[in-house]
Amino acid sequence: MPTFSNRAYQLIAQGDGLAICWNQAFYNSYGWVIPKGNPKAELTRRLIVFSLEPESQAARCAKIGAGPSNVNAYQFMSKDVSR
């Protein structure tokens, strides 16, 4: 059944015997927006830079089961998580 992979990953991590199959999967993308005139724009830019770092993405992927957008994150992931 279709679902967000990070939701399925939580069940997989609990040992519920599920697996993720990407055949005929839906693709979705999200983005960051900094509204013009935002007084915290620089802080937001720093958050975006941090979120793009491979170490940050590897840690997040290990917790939620989503794939990284930065391919260099794989070098900081265990084989189980990167699979």
Residue pairs with C-beta under 8 A, 6 or more apart in sequence:
2 26
5 20
5 65
5 66
5 67
6 64
6 65
6 66
8 18
8 20
8 65
9 20
9 64
9 65
9 66
10 64
10 65
11 18
12 18
12 19
12 20
12 65
13 65
20 65
32 44
32 48
34 41
34 44
34 45
38 44
50 56
51 57
51 60
52 69
52 70
53 70
54 68
54 70
54 72
54 73
54 75
54 76
55 73
55 76
57 68
57 69
57 70
57 73
58 68
58 73
58 74
58 75
58 76
58 77
58 81
59 76
60 66
60 68
61 67
61 68
61 73
61 77
61 81
62 77
62 78
62 81
65 81
68 74
68 77
74 82
